[in-house]
Amino acid sequence: MDVPSVRAMYMRRLRNLADKYYGGGVLRQMFDATFNKIRTVAAADNTIWQRGDGTRGYQQLTTEFLPIRTKQLLQYYAPGGINPLLPAAQDNSAVAMRLGPFEPNQYLSLKLAAAPNGTAVDVTGWKLSGPGGSSFTFPAGAVFPPAGVVYLSPDVKGFRARAASPHAGDAAFVLTAPDSLLQVAANGGGWSLVDGDGSAVRLVT
């Protein structure tokens, strides 16, 4: 966390998860579904052991933990809060990626060309498609550092062993991608990038 780019990546991922699970109500839905699933059995169990039927725990989660943690993450630690550690909510419409240099069968680079306030960008579930139908979906937790570059390679071990830069020791961010994606990189146009909701993201080449 002492490295600014790593810290920015972590904070971006934390903010996006907070927006989804706390702000978006996903955690509350999970709590409700779990309690509704076990409440009958828990009540029956409590008639024997007298250790509680889970109601108190459910209430603590939904009326104490959830509101407090939501306020901490989305107000106190958000821009304008008393300790603004987290960035603002990610606006994918303001993001642009640049399809950069590549070497056939070795790597394809993608650079974060634009982002609101120069922040890191969470690309979980984003899909890069090339000519001929070849594509790559970014895994959960993939985050571009501010103005950073991500390298896509079919052989990460080979990428690290390259004699020329980029290679091991360059602090490069590299993800495993299908070789077919690199094979079509030389074909030029026909590329597209969409976010996790399927909305187009600006891609410049």
Steps between C-alpha positions, in 0.01 A plus 500: 500500500804727512514496117261773375383307193428186702316703760291667229412159354398365839287803583326485162414134545377563853279787381346294222428211736350743753274649233383155394460320831411786733360775281339258257331297770664168411612428856152568637354262244751235605416547868126479430532191281720316750279580798183402316665173402600399854239665719261202519776253585662749739171549683453125534856461625445775755208316657750234608820690571365842595794677337310739278329460165727734305265798516732705719796436272296592195387822665856590597617452143217696338439779752846549651789368291363574153392865553819585691735344247308650207532845651871451565585385149267715292501819709786531750765353266353639178597831335368781719494276807695549822773260385476479120712192433287360220449638149162603362272240344645376173351657187575262214368746243796726575759225456708449186748224424777503243590182319876522505812327376500124458732221403342201325467196730659693788280782623237760422491816707203708608555843653262702713480811283237694696325469836316747725752690713777267388380217723552127471229307312344168601449288187345195664290321239596734216535331162755581230408356160718486194450432131368155424313454828796444731445655842631536855298570815685668784482296822347618825727747676686617189574871544698735279733726696468875429618563142632144512552220253384140518670237288308201368715196429434132431819412690560704815811301591645564154402866528701534820801335339511737202839661435347827382263717701230437613623211713547392862621787715305767312210487747278416202142384551446194279196275464466170319302538176425257216762478227225550242457858622862579422492328166236743375669809646687557175171531312448859616140614548192315610569520874240573765488532877190474721463530877341245732151626414562469126533873437764608248819653635693744283792322338764692308768341286 
